[in-house]
Amino acid sequence: MEKKKQIISKYFFAFICIISGAIIEYLKVGRDFLGFSSVGTWLIYIGFVMLAVISLQAISNKKRIVDERMKLLAFKASRITFVLVIFAAFVIMIIDGIKTITIPYSLFMSYLIAYLMLVYVIAYKIIERYN
Amino acid sequence: MENKIKFYRKKLEITQEGLAKVVGVTRQTINALEQGRYNPSLELASNITKALKKKYIEELFKL
């Protein structure tokens, strides 16, 4: 019952993403939203990805176990990610001081998210392997 | 932390997967415990002790 509620709320959130994305796209608000372009398209895209992931989770009968060791690994990976983000920010700051970096905000955010995810996953896998 | 999980598990002819299912953790966690790469919480140690039909945690884990 609890799982059903969770799935319904996830579906609801995904549909909200798609609908709000469609509205933003229709009203052409997302074309230049706080300097971030094509917000509507991305919301629709994320909404559909969420729908796919939720559906796969719902279909899969495999019970997902999250035990105390996995929580510890996740905590350690988060800490490493945080330190590496600070380090990367420092390096970018120095490079920007030498030669000005000019990239669009959307590109910067996509790089940041990709960097965060990559570092977290790699850190998690390494800790899992050697700890 | 030293432990005798593997010894008692094999004595009872339980697989890592089986023990993991009983105590509610992943097989990888049982493997990490047996290799001494992870120190369990008191709750998990207690559950493993019960699953391996031992009376005291000290029978399995040594500091």
N, CA and C atoms of all chains as a GROMACS GRO file, in nm:
protein
  582
    1MET      N    1   0.084  -0.121   0.000
    1MET     CA    2   0.000   0.000   0.000
    1MET      C    3   0.087   0.126   0.000
    2GLU      N    4   0.190   0.121   0.086
    2GLU     CA    5   0.283   0.233   0.097
    2GLU      C    6   0.358   0.255  -0.034
    3LYS      N    7   0.394   0.142  -0.099
    3LYS     CA    8   0.467   0.146  -0.226
    3LYS      C    9   0.378   0.207  -0.334
    4LYS      N   10   0.249   0.169  -0.330
    4LYS     CA   11   0.153   0.219  -0.429
    4LYS      C   12   0.142   0.372  -0.418
    5LYS      N   13   0.136   0.419  -0.295
    5LYS     CA   14   0.126   0.564  -0.271
    5LYS      C   15   0.248   0.635  -0.326
    6GLN      N   16   0.364   0.576  -0.300
    6GLN     CA   17   0.491   0.634  -0.348
    6GLN      C   18   0.491   0.642  -0.500
    7ILE      N   19   0.448   0.533  -0.565
    7ILE     CA   20   0.448   0.530  -0.712
    7ILE      C   21   0.351   0.636  -0.767
    8ILE      N   22   0.233   0.646  -0.705
    8ILE     CA   23   0.134   0.746  -0.750
    8ILE      C   24   0.190   0.887  -0.738
    9SER      N   25   0.255   0.915  -0.624
    9SER     CA   26   0.311   1.050  -0.604
    9SER      C   27   0.423   1.080  -0.704
   10LYS      N   28   0.501   0.975  -0.738
   10LYS     CA   29   0.609   0.993  -0.837
   10LYS      C   30   0.550   1.021  -0.975
   11TYR      N   31   0.446   0.945  -1.012
   11TYR     CA   32   0.378   0.967  -1.140
   11TYR      C   33   0.320   1.109  -1.145
   12PHE      N   34   0.261   1.149  -1.033
   12PHE     CA   35   0.202   1.283  -1.024
   12PHE      C   36   0.309   1.389  -1.051
   13PHE      N   37   0.424   1.372  -0.988
   13PHE     CA   38   0.533   1.468  -1.005
   13PHE      C   39   0.582   1.472  -1.150
   14ALA      N   40   0.592   1.353  -1.211
   14ALA     CA   41   0.636   1.344  -1.351
   14ALA      C   42   0.537   1.416  -1.443
   15PHE      N   43   0.407   1.394  -1.418
   15PHE     CA   44   0.305   1.460  -1.501
   15PHE      C   45   0.306   1.612  -1.481
   16ILE      N   46   0.331   1.654  -1.357
   16ILE     CA   47   0.342   1.798  -1.328
   16ILE      C   48   0.455   1.859  -1.411
   17CYS      N   49   0.569   1.784  -1.417
   17CYS     CA   50   0.685   1.829  -1.494
   17CYS      C   51   0.647   1.845  -1.641
   18ILE      N   52   0.581   1.742  -1.696
   18ILE     CA   53   0.545   1.745  -1.839
   18ILE      C   54   0.446   1.858  -1.867
   19ILE      N   55   0.343   1.869  -1.781
   19ILE     CA   56   0.240   1.971  -1.804
   19ILE      C   57   0.298   2.112  -1.791
   20SER      N   58   0.377   2.133  -1.683
   20SER     CA   59   0.436   2.267  -1.665
   20SER      C   60   0.533   2.299  -1.779
   21GLY      N   61   0.606   2.196  -1.827
   21GLY     CA   62   0.697   2.214  -1.940
   21GLY      C   63   0.620   2.254  -2.064
   22ALA      N   64   0.507   2.185  -2.088
   22ALA     CA   65   0.424   2.215  -2.206
   22ALA      C   66   0.368   2.358  -2.197
   23ILE      N   67   0.323   2.395  -2.078
   23ILE     CA   68   0.267   2.531  -2.060
   23ILE      C   69   0.375   2.637  -2.084
   24ILE      N   70   0.491   2.614  -2.024
   24ILE     CA   71   0.603   2.709  -2.040
   24ILE      C   72   0.642   2.721  -2.188
   25GLU      N   73   0.646   2.605  -2.255
   25GLU     CA   74   0.682   2.604  -2.397
   25GLU      C   75   0.575   2.676  -2.480
   26TYR      N   76   0.448   2.649  -2.446
   26TYR     CA   77   0.337   2.709  -2.520
   26TYR      C   78   0.335   2.863  -2.502
   27LEU      N   79   0.362   2.906  -2.380
   27LEU     CA   80   0.361   3.051  -2.352
   27LEU      C   81   0.493   3.119  -2.393
   28LYS      N   82   0.586   3.036  -2.438
   28LYS     CA   83   0.720   3.082  -2.480
   28LYS      C   84   0.795   3.154  -2.366
   29VAL      N   85   0.765   3.111  -2.243
   29VAL     CA   86   0.833   3.170  -2.127
   29VAL      C   87   0.974   3.111  -2.117
   30GLY      N   88   0.982   2.984  -2.144
   30GLY     CA   89   1.108   2.912  -2.127
   30GLY      C   90   1.215   2.949  -2.227
   31ARG      N   91   1.179   3.027  -2.327
   31ARG     CA   92   1.280   3.064  -2.428
   31ARG      C   93   1.390   3.149  -2.364
   32ASP      N   94   1.353   3.230  -2.269
   32ASP     CA   95   1.453   3.310  -2.199
   32ASP      C   96   1.411   3.324  -2.053
   33PHE      N   97   1.429   3.214  -1.980
   33PHE     CA   98   1.386   3.209  -1.842
   33PHE      C   99   1.507   3.223  -1.751
   34LEU      N  100   1.522   3.341  -1.692
   34LEU     CA  101   1.636   3.370  -1.603
   34LEU      C  102   1.769   3.335  -1.670
   35GLY      N  103   1.776   3.360  -1.797
   35GLY     CA  104   1.900   3.334  -1.870
   35GLY      C  105   1.916   3.191  -1.912
   36PHE      N  106   1.822   3.106  -1.871
   36PHE     CA  107   1.831   2.963  -1.906
   36PHE      C  108   1.733   2.933  -2.018
   37SER      N  109   1.785   2.888  -2.130
   37SER     CA  110   1.697   2.870  -2.247
   37SER      C  111   1.632   2.732  -2.249
   38SER      N  112   1.521   2.724  -2.318
   38SER     CA  113   1.442   2.601  -2.341
   38SER      C  114   1.412   2.522  -2.213
   39VAL      N  115   1.363   2.590  -2.113
   39VAL     CA  116   1.325   2.524  -1.986
   39VAL      C  117   1.210   2.426  -2.012
   40GLY      N  118   1.113   2.471  -2.092
   40GLY     CA  119   0.995   2.389  -2.119
   40GLY      C  120   1.032   2.256  -2.179
   41THR      N  121   1.117   2.258  -2.280
   41THR     CA  122   1.159   2.134  -2.347
   41THR      C  123   1.226   2.039  -2.248
   42TRP      N  124   1.311   2.097  -2.165
   42TRP     CA  125   1.384   2.015  -2.069
   42TRP      C  126   1.291   1.957  -1.963
   43LEU      N  127   1.192   2.034  -1.922
   43LEU     CA  128   1.096   1.982  -1.824
   43LEU      C  129   1.018   1.865  -1.883
   44ILE      N  130   0.979   1.878  -2.010
   44ILE     CA  131   0.907   1.769  -2.077
   44ILE      C  132   0.998   1.646  -2.086
   45TYR      N  133   1.121   1.670  -2.124
   45TYR     CA  134   1.218   1.561  -2.137
   45TYR      C  135   1.238   1.489  -2.003
   46ILE      N  136   1.260   1.569  -1.897
   46ILE     CA  137   1.281   1.510  -1.764
   46ILE      C  138   1.157   1.434  -1.719
   47GLY      N  139   1.040   1.492  -1.748
   47GLY     CA  140   0.913   1.426  -1.713
   47GLY      C  141   0.901   1.290  -1.777
   48PHE      N  142   0.936   1.279  -1.905
   48PHE     CA  143   0.927   1.150  -1.974
   48PHE      C  144   1.030   1.050  -1.923
   49VAL      N  145   1.150   1.101  -1.892
   49VAL     CA  146   1.252   1.012  -1.836
   49VAL      C  147   1.204   0.957  -1.700
   50MET      N  148   1.145   1.047  -1.620
   50MET     CA  149   1.091   1.005  -1.490
   50MET      C  150   0.983   0.899  -1.508
   51LEU      N  151   0.894   0.920  -1.606
   51LEU     CA  152   0.787   0.823  -1.632
   51LEU      C  153   0.846   0.686  -1.665
   52ALA      N  154   0.950   0.687  -1.750
   52ALA     CA  155   1.013   0.560  -1.790
   52ALA      C  156   1.075   0.491  -1.669
   53VAL      N  157   1.147   0.568  -1.587
   53VAL     CA  158   1.215   0.510  -1.470
   53VAL      C  159   1.112   0.456  -1.369
   54ILE      N  160   1.008   0.533  -1.344
   54ILE     CA  161   0.905   0.491  -1.248
   54ILE      C  162   0.835   0.364  -1.298
   55SER      N  163   0.804   0.361  -1.428
   55SER     CA  164   0.737   0.244  -1.484
   55SER      C  165   0.825   0.121  -1.472
   56LEU      N  166   0.953   0.136  -1.501
   56LEU     CA  167   1.046   0.023  -1.490
   56LEU      C  168   1.053  -0.027  -1.346
   57GLN      N  169   1.057   0.070  -1.252
   57GLN     CA  170   1.062   0.033  -1.109
   57GLN      C  171   0.935  -0.040  -1.068
   58ALA      N  172   0.821   0.007  -1.120
   58ALA     CA  173   0.692  -0.052  -1.083
   58ALA      C  174   0.679  -0.193  -1.140
   59ILE      N  175   0.729  -0.211  -1.264
   59ILE     CA  176   0.718  -0.344  -1.329
   59ILE      C  177   0.811  -0.444  -1.260
   60SER      N  178   0.931  -0.397  -1.229
   60SER     CA  179   1.030  -0.486  -1.168
   60SER      C  180   0.981  -0.537  -1.033
   61ASN      N  181   0.989  -0.670  -1.016
   61ASN     CA  182   0.944  -0.730  -0.889
   61ASN      C  183   1.056  -0.738  -0.786
   62LYS      N  184   1.177  -0.710  -0.832
   62LYS     CA  185   1.294  -0.723  -0.745
   62LYS      C  186   1.285  -0.621  -0.631
   63LYS      N  187   1.292  -0.672  -0.509
   63LYS     CA  188   1.286  -0.582  -0.394
   63LYS      C  189   1.421  -0.513  -0.377
   64ARG      N  190   1.417  -0.383  -0.371
   64ARG     CA  191   1.542  -0.308  -0.361
   64ARG      C  192   1.582  -0.296  -0.215
   65ILE      N  193   1.702  -0.342  -0.184
   65ILE     CA  194   1.749  -0.334  -0.045
   65ILE      C  195   1.848  -0.220  -0.032
   66VAL      N  196   1.825  -0.136   0.066
   66VAL     CA  197   1.923  -0.031   0.099
   66VAL      C  198   1.965  -0.056   0.243
   67ASP      N  199   2.082  -0.115   0.259
   67ASP     CA  200   2.125  -0.148   0.395
   67ASP      C  201   2.219  -0.041   0.451
   68GLU      N  202   2.261  -0.064   0.575
   68GLU     CA  203   2.343   0.036   0.645
   68GLU      C  204   2.478   0.060   0.577
   69ARG      N  205   2.534  -0.046   0.517
   69ARG     CA  206   2.664  -0.028   0.449
   69ARG      C  207   2.648   0.062   0.326
   70MET      N  208   2.539   0.043   0.254
   70MET     CA  209   2.515   0.126   0.135
   70MET      C  210   2.494   0.272   0.175
   71LYS      N  211   2.428   0.293   0.288
   71LYS     CA  212   2.408   0.431   0.337
   71LYS      C  213   2.541   0.494   0.373
   72LEU      N  214   2.628   0.414   0.435
   72LEU     CA  215   2.761   0.464   0.472
   72LEU      C  216   2.842   0.499   0.347
   73LEU      N  217   2.834   0.410   0.246
   73LEU     CA  218   2.906   0.435   0.120
   73LEU      C  219   2.853   0.562   0.054
   74ALA      N  220   2.721   0.578   0.056
   74ALA     CA  221   2.659   0.696  -0.007
   74ALA      C  222   2.706   0.823   0.064
   75PHE      N  223   2.715   0.815   0.196
   75PHE     CA  224   2.760   0.931   0.274
   75PHE      C  225   2.905   0.966   0.239
   76LYS      N  226   2.990   0.862   0.232
   76LYS     CA  227   3.131   0.886   0.199
   76LYS      C  228   3.144   0.942   0.057
   77ALA      N  229   3.067   0.886  -0.037
   77ALA     CA  230   3.072   0.934  -0.176
   77ALA      C  231   3.025   1.079  -0.184
   78SER      N  232   2.923   1.114  -0.106
   78SER     CA  233   2.874   1.253  -0.105
   78SER      C  234   2.982   1.348  -0.053
   79ARG      N  235   3.051   1.303   0.051
   79ARG     CA  236   3.157   1.386   0.110
   79ARG      C  237   3.269   1.409   0.010
   80ILE      N  238   3.309   1.302  -0.060
   80ILE     CA  239   3.414   1.314  -0.162
   80ILE      C  240   3.368   1.407  -0.274
   81THR      N  241   3.242   1.392  -0.315
   81THR     CA  242   3.187   1.477  -0.421
   81THR      C  243   3.191   1.623  -0.378
   82PHE      N  244   3.152   1.649  -0.255
   82PHE     CA  245   3.152   1.786  -0.203
   82PHE      C  246   3.294   1.846  -0.208
   83VAL      N  247   3.391   1.770  -0.160
   83VAL     CA  248   3.530   1.818  -0.158
   83VAL      C  249   3.579   1.844  -0.300
   84LEU      N  250   3.545   1.752  -0.393
   84LEU     CA  251   3.591   1.768  -0.531
   84LEU      C  252   3.522   1.885  -0.601
   85VAL      N  253   3.399   1.915  -0.562
   85VAL     CA  254   3.329   2.032  -0.619
   85VAL      C  255   3.399   2.160  -0.574
   86ILE      N  256   3.434   2.164  -0.446
   86ILE     CA  257   3.506   2.281  -0.393
   86ILE      C  258   3.640   2.297  -0.466
   87PHE      N  259   3.709   2.183  -0.483
   87PHE     CA  260   3.838   2.184  -0.551
   87PHE      C  261   3.823   2.232  -0.695
   88ALA      N  262   3.721   2.178  -0.765
   88ALA     CA  263   3.696   2.217  -0.905
   88ALA      C  264   3.663   2.366  -0.914
   89ALA      N  265   3.584   2.414  -0.818
   89ALA     CA  266   3.547   2.556  -0.817
   89ALA      C  267   3.672   2.643  -0.801
   90PHE      N  268   3.763   2.596  -0.716
   90PHE     CA  269   3.889   2.670  -0.693
   90PHE      C  270   3.972   2.673  -0.821
   91VAL      N  271   3.982   2.557  -0.888
   91VAL     CA  272   4.060   2.548  -1.012
   91VAL      C  273   3.998   2.638  -1.119
   92ILE      N  274   3.864   2.634  -1.131
   92ILE     CA  275   3.795   2.718  -1.231
   92ILE      C  276   3.819   2.865  -1.201
   93MET      N  277   3.817   2.897  -1.072
   93MET     CA  278   3.839   3.036  -1.029
   93MET      C  279   3.977   3.085  -1.073
   94ILE      N  280   4.077   3.000  -1.055
   94ILE     CA  281   4.214   3.036  -1.094
   94ILE      C  282   4.223   3.050  -1.246
   95ILE      N  283   4.166   2.951  -1.319
   95ILE     CA  284   4.172   2.956  -1.466
   95ILE      C  285   4.100   3.081  -1.517
   96ASP      N  286   3.985   3.111  -1.452
   96ASP     CA  287   3.908   3.230  -1.493
   96ASP      C  288   3.987   3.358  -1.467
   97GLY      N  289   4.069   3.355  -1.363
   97GLY     CA  290   4.154   3.470  -1.333
   97GLY      C  291   4.261   3.492  -1.439
   98ILE      N  292   4.313   3.379  -1.491
   98ILE     CA  293   4.417   3.388  -1.594
   98ILE      C  294   4.354   3.426  -1.729
   99LYS      N  295   4.250   3.352  -1.764
   99LYS     CA  296   4.182   3.377  -1.892
   99LYS      C  297   4.031   3.366  -1.868
  100THR      N  298   3.958   3.473  -1.896
  100THR     CA  299   3.815   3.476  -1.865
  100THR      C  300   3.738   3.366  -1.939
  101ILE      N  301   3.657   3.293  -1.860
  101ILE     CA  302   3.574   3.187  -1.920
  101ILE      C  303   3.435   3.246  -1.945
  102THR      N  304   3.388   3.235  -2.067
  102THR     CA  305   3.252   3.283  -2.096
  102THR      C  306   3.173   3.170  -2.163
  103ILE      N  307   3.086   3.110  -2.082
  103ILE     CA  308   2.997   3.007  -2.138
  103ILE      C  309   2.854   3.038  -2.094
  104PRO      N  310   2.754   2.995  -2.173
  104PRO     CA  311   2.614   3.019  -2.133
  104PRO      C  312   2.581   2.948  -2.002
  105TYR      N  313   2.486   3.005  -1.929
  105TYR     CA  314   2.447   2.950  -1.799
  105TYR      C  315   2.397   2.806  -1.812
  106SER      N  316   2.318   2.780  -1.919
  106SER     CA  317   2.263   2.646  -1.939
  106SER      C  318   2.375   2.543  -1.956
  107LEU      N  319   2.478   2.582  -2.031
  107LEU     CA  320   2.591   2.492  -2.054
  107LEU      C  321   2.667   2.469  -1.924
  108PHE      N  322   2.683   2.577  -1.847
  108PHE     CA  323   2.752   2.566  -1.718
  108PHE      C  324   2.679   2.469  -1.625
  109MET      N  325   2.545   2.484  -1.621
  109MET     CA  326   2.465   2.398  -1.534
  109MET      C  327   2.473   2.252  -1.578
  110SER      N  328   2.469   2.231  -1.711
  110SER     CA  329   2.475   2.093  -1.759
  110SER      C  330   2.612   2.031  -1.728
  111TYR      N  331   2.718   2.110  -1.741
  111TYR     CA  332   2.851   2.062  -1.703
  111TYR      C  333   2.857   2.029  -1.554
  112LEU      N  334   2.800   2.117  -1.475
  112LEU     CA  335   2.803   2.100  -1.329
  112LEU      C  336   2.730   1.972  -1.288
  113ILE      N  337   2.610   1.953  -1.343
  113ILE     CA  338   2.530   1.835  -1.307
  113ILE      C  339   2.601   1.708  -1.353
  114ALA      N  340   2.654   1.712  -1.476
  114ALA     CA  341   2.726   1.595  -1.528
  114ALA      C  342   2.848   1.564  -1.440
  115TYR      N  343   2.920   1.669  -1.400
  115TYR     CA  344   3.039   1.652  -1.316
  115TYR      C  345   3.001   1.592  -1.180
  116LEU      N  346   2.895   1.646  -1.120
  116LEU     CA  347   2.849   1.596  -0.990
  116LEU      C  348   2.812   1.448  -0.997
  117MET      N  349   2.734   1.414  -1.098
  117MET     CA  350   2.688   1.275  -1.111
  117MET      C  351   2.804   1.180  -1.136
  118LEU      N  352   2.894   1.223  -1.225
  118LEU     CA  353   3.009   1.140  -1.260
  118LEU      C  354   3.098   1.116  -1.138
  119VAL      N  355   3.129   1.223  -1.067
  119VAL     CA  356   3.217   1.212  -0.950
  119VAL      C  357   3.151   1.124  -0.843
  120TYR      N  358   3.021   1.145  -0.822
  120TYR     CA  359   2.951   1.066  -0.719
  120TYR      C  360   2.953   0.918  -0.753
  121VAL      N  361   2.919   0.886  -0.877
  121VAL     CA  362   2.912   0.745  -0.918
  121VAL      C  363   3.050   0.681  -0.910
  122ILE      N  364   3.152   0.750  -0.961
  122ILE     CA  365   3.288   0.694  -0.957
  122ILE      C  366   3.334   0.676  -0.812
  123ALA      N  367   3.311   0.779  -0.730
  123ALA     CA  368   3.350   0.770  -0.588
  123ALA      C  369   3.279   0.654  -0.519
  124TYR      N  370   3.151   0.640  -0.546
  124TYR     CA  371   3.072   0.531  -0.484
  124TYR      C  372   3.129   0.395  -0.524
  125LYS      N  373   3.157   0.380  -0.655
  125LYS     CA  374   3.207   0.250  -0.705
  125LYS      C  375   3.344   0.219  -0.647
  126ILE      N  376   3.430   0.321  -0.638
  126ILE     CA  377   3.565   0.297  -0.584
  126ILE      C  378   3.557   0.260  -0.436
  127ILE      N  379   3.475   0.334  -0.361
  127ILE     CA  380   3.462   0.303  -0.217
  127ILE      C  381   3.403   0.164  -0.199
  128GLU      N  382   3.305   0.132  -0.280
  128GLU     CA  383   3.241   0.000  -0.272
  128GLU      C  384   3.341  -0.112  -0.300
  129ARG      N  385   3.431  -0.085  -0.393
  129ARG     CA  386   3.528  -0.187  -0.433
  129ARG      C  387   3.637  -0.205  -0.327
  130TYR      N  388   3.686  -0.093  -0.275
  130TYR     CA  389   3.802  -0.101  -0.186
  130TYR      C  390   3.771  -0.082  -0.038
  131ASN      N  391   3.645  -0.065  -0.001
  131ASN     CA  392   3.612  -0.048   0.142
  131ASN      C  393   3.517  -0.157   0.189
  132MET      N  394   3.758  -0.547   1.238
  132MET     CA  395   3.705  -0.634   1.346
  132MET      C  396   3.702  -0.780   1.296
  133GLU      N  397   3.760  -0.867   1.378
  133GLU     CA  398   3.760  -1.009   1.342
  133GLU      C  399   3.622  -1.070   1.365
  134ASN      N  400   3.585  -1.162   1.279
  134ASN     CA  401   3.458  -1.231   1.304
  134ASN      C  402   3.460  -1.374   1.251
  135LYS      N  403   3.362  -1.451   1.297
  135LYS     CA  404   3.357  -1.592   1.256
  135LYS      C  405   3.230  -1.620   1.175
  136ILE      N  406   3.183  -1.519   1.105
  136ILE     CA  407   3.059  -1.534   1.029
  136ILE      C  408   3.071  -1.647   0.926
  137LYS      N  409   3.181  -1.643   0.852
  137LYS     CA  410   3.200  -1.742   0.744
  137LYS      C  411   3.201  -1.884   0.802
  138PHE      N  412   3.273  -1.900   0.913
  138PHE     CA  413   3.286  -2.031   0.977
  138PHE      C  414   3.149  -2.086   1.017
  139TYR      N  415   3.070  -2.006   1.089
  139TYR     CA  416   2.940  -2.053   1.137
  139TYR      C  417   2.837  -2.062   1.024
  140ARG      N  418   2.852  -1.975   0.924
  140ARG     CA  419   2.761  -1.981   0.809
  140ARG      C  420   2.781  -2.111   0.732
  141LYS      N  421   2.908  -2.148   0.714
  141LYS     CA  422   2.937  -2.273   0.641
  141LYS      C  423   2.895  -2.395   0.723
  142LYS      N  424   2.908  -2.380   0.855
  142LYS     CA  425   2.868  -2.489   0.944
  142LYS      C  426   2.718  -2.517   0.931
  143LEU      N  427   2.641  -2.409   0.915
  143LEU     CA  428   2.496  -2.423   0.901
  143LEU      C  429   2.454  -2.443   0.755
  144GLU      N  430   2.554  -2.446   0.666
  144GLU     CA  431   2.533  -2.462   0.522
  144GLU      C  432   2.437  -2.357   0.464
  145ILE      N  433   2.464  -2.234   0.501
  145ILE     CA  434   2.385  -2.122   0.448
  145ILE      C  435   2.473  -2.046   0.349
  146THR      N  436   2.414  -2.003   0.241
  146THR     CA  437   2.490  -1.922   0.144
  146THR      C  438   2.491  -1.776   0.190
  147GLN      N  439   2.581  -1.698   0.131
  147GLN     CA  440   2.586  -1.553   0.163
  147GLN      C  441   2.452  -1.488   0.128
  148GLU      N  442   2.398  -1.529   0.014
  148GLU     CA  443   2.270  -1.476  -0.033
  148GLU      C  444   2.158  -1.508   0.068
  149GLY      N  445   2.161  -1.630   0.117
  149GLY     CA  446   2.059  -1.675   0.214
  149GLY      C  447   2.067  -1.596   0.343
  150LEU      N  448   2.189  -1.582   0.393
  150LEU     CA  449   2.209  -1.507   0.518
  150LEU      C  450   2.168  -1.360   0.499
  151ALA      N  451   2.207  -1.307   0.383
  151ALA     CA  452   2.173  -1.167   0.353
  151ALA      C  453   2.022  -1.146   0.354
  152LYS      N  454   1.950  -1.241   0.297
  152LYS     CA  455   1.804  -1.232   0.290
  152LYS      C  456   1.743  -1.235   0.431
  153VAL      N  457   1.798  -1.322   0.515
  153VAL     CA  458   1.745  -1.336   0.652
  153VAL      C  459   1.765  -1.208   0.733
  154VAL      N  460   1.884  -1.150   0.722
  154VAL     CA  461   1.913  -1.031   0.804
  154VAL      C  462   1.875  -0.899   0.735
  155GLY      N  463   1.832  -0.906   0.609
  155GLY     CA  464   1.785  -0.787   0.538
  155GLY      C  465   1.892  -0.694   0.487
  156VAL      N  466   2.002  -0.753   0.440
  156VAL     CA  467   2.108  -0.672   0.377
  156VAL      C  468   2.142  -0.733   0.241
  157THR      N  469   2.236  -0.671   0.171
  157THR     CA  470   2.276  -0.726   0.041
  157THR      C  471   2.386  -0.831   0.060
  158ARG      N  472   2.403  -0.914  -0.042
  158ARG     CA  473   2.506  -1.018  -0.037
  158ARG      C  474   2.645  -0.953  -0.026
  159GLN      N  475   2.660  -0.838  -0.091
  159GLN     CA  476   2.789  -0.767  -0.088
  159GLN      C  477   2.826  -0.726   0.054
  160THR      N  478   2.725  -0.690   0.133
  160THR     CA  479   2.750  -0.650   0.272
  160THR      C  480   2.799  -0.770   0.354
  161ILE      N  481   2.736  -0.886   0.332
  161ILE     CA  482   2.780  -1.007   0.402
  161ILE      C  483   2.924  -1.040   0.362
  162ASN      N  484   2.953  -1.026   0.233
  162ASN     CA  485   3.089  -1.052   0.184
  162ASN      C  486   3.189  -0.956   0.249
  163ALA      N  487   3.151  -0.827   0.255
  163ALA     CA  488   3.239  -0.726   0.316
  163ALA      C  489   3.260  -0.757   0.465
  164LEU      N  490   3.157  -0.805   0.531
  164LEU     CA  491   3.168  -0.840   0.674
  164LEU      C  492   3.264  -0.958   0.692
  165GLU      N  493   3.247  -1.058   0.608
  165GLU     CA  494   3.332  -1.177   0.618
  165GLU      C  495   3.479  -1.146   0.590
  166GLN      N  496   3.499  -1.052   0.498
  166GLN     CA  497   3.636  -1.014   0.464
  166GLN      C  498   3.694  -0.918   0.569
  167GLY      N  499   3.611  -0.872   0.660
  167GLY     CA  500   3.656  -0.778   0.764
  167GLY      C  501   3.671  -0.636   0.713
  168ARG      N  502   3.604  -0.606   0.601
  168ARG     CA  503   3.615  -0.472   0.542
  168ARG      C  504   3.509  -0.378   0.596
  169TYR      N  505   3.415  -0.431   0.670
  169TYR     CA  506   3.307  -0.347   0.723
  169TYR      C  507   3.270  -0.389   0.864
  170ASN      N  508   3.255  -0.290   0.951
  170ASN     CA  509   3.213  -0.317   1.088
  170ASN      C  510   3.063  -0.294   1.100
  171PRO      N  511   2.990  -0.397   1.139
  171PRO     CA  512   2.843  -0.381   1.141
  171PRO      C  513   2.794  -0.300   1.261
  172SER      N  514   2.672  -0.251   1.249
  172SER     CA  515   2.610  -0.183   1.363
  172SER      C  516   2.570  -0.290   1.464
  173LEU      N  517   2.536  -0.247   1.583
  173LEU     CA  518   2.497  -0.341   1.688
  173LEU      C  519   2.373  -0.421   1.645
  174GLU      N  520   2.282  -0.350   1.576
  174GLU     CA  521   2.157  -0.414   1.531
  174GLU      C  522   2.186  -0.526   1.431
  175LEU      N  523   2.272  -0.494   1.333
  175LEU     CA  524   2.305  -0.594   1.231
  175LEU      C  525   2.382  -0.710   1.292
  176ALA      N  526   2.475  -0.678   1.382
  176ALA     CA  527   2.553  -0.783   1.448
  176ALA      C  528   2.460  -0.876   1.526
  177SER      N  529   2.362  -0.816   1.592
  177SER     CA  530   2.264  -0.894   1.669
  177SER      C  531   2.181  -0.982   1.577
  178ASN      N  532   2.138  -0.926   1.464
  178ASN     CA  533   2.058  -1.004   1.369
  178ASN      C  534   2.137  -1.121   1.311
  179ILE      N  535   2.264  -1.096   1.281
  179ILE     CA  536   2.347  -1.203   1.226
  179ILE      C  537   2.368  -1.312   1.331
  180THR      N  538   2.389  -1.269   1.454
  180THR     CA  539   2.407  -1.365   1.564
  180THR      C  540   2.284  -1.456   1.576
  181LYS      N  541   2.167  -1.394   1.568
  181LYS     CA  542   2.042  -1.473   1.575
  181LYS      C  543   2.029  -1.566   1.455
  182ALA      N  544   2.061  -1.512   1.336
  182ALA     CA  545   2.047  -1.591   1.213
  182ALA      C  546   2.141  -1.711   1.213
  183LEU      N  547   2.257  -1.695   1.278
  183LEU     CA  548   2.353  -1.805   1.283
  183LEU      C  549   2.337  -1.890   1.411
  184LYS      N  550   2.223  -1.868   1.475
  184LYS     CA  551   2.183  -1.947   1.593
  184LYS      C  552   2.287  -1.944   1.706
  185LYS      N  553   2.338  -1.827   1.730
  185LYS     CA  554   2.431  -1.810   1.842
  185LYS      C  555   2.364  -1.725   1.948
  186LYS      N  556   2.412  -1.742   2.071
  186LYS     CA  557   2.347  -1.673   2.183
  186LYS      C  558   2.404  -1.532   2.204
  187TYR      N  559   2.537  -1.524   2.194
  187TYR     CA  560   2.602  -1.395   2.223
  187TYR      C  561   2.677  -1.341   2.102
  188ILE      N  562   2.676  -1.209   2.089
  188ILE     CA  563   2.747  -1.143   1.978
  188ILE      C  564   2.896  -1.173   1.984
  189GLU      N  565   2.947  -1.183   2.107
  189GLU     CA  566   3.091  -1.209   2.128
  189GLU      C  567   3.137  -1.341   2.067
  190GLU      N  568   3.044  -1.432   2.046
  190GLU     CA  569   3.080  -1.560   1.986
  190GLU      C  570   3.119  -1.541   1.839
  191LEU      N  571   3.062  -1.439   1.779
  191LEU     CA  572   3.088  -1.413   1.637
  191LEU      C  573   3.192  -1.304   1.613
  192PHE      N  574   3.182  -1.200   1.691
  192PHE     CA  575   3.269  -1.081   1.669
  192PHE      C  576   3.371  -1.063   1.781
  193LYS      N  577   3.492  -1.031   1.739
  193LYS     CA  578   3.600  -1.005   1.835
  193LYS      C  579   3.655  -0.866   1.811
  194LEU      N  580   3.678  -0.794   1.917
  194LEU     CA  581   3.735  -0.659   1.901
  194LEU      C  582   3.886  -0.666   1.888
   0.00000   0.00000   0.00000
